């Protein structure tokens, strides 16, 4: 089942299946691309702490809803 990262389970790795919206280039520069694994660490009032490899990022709901992951 494919769901937005904003609604994914915390502290679990998810594989990115698709990126929607106009932010594809911005997210690709950070390493968010199809096939990559991302871990949602925390949801802090619609700000999401995610881990990509050895880096952690804080992204807003607008970005998180555009990243489609396999649950």
Secondary structure by P-SEA (a helix, b strand, c coil): cccccccccccbbbbbccccccaaaaaaaacccccbbbbbccccccbbbbbcccbbbbbcaaaaaaccccc
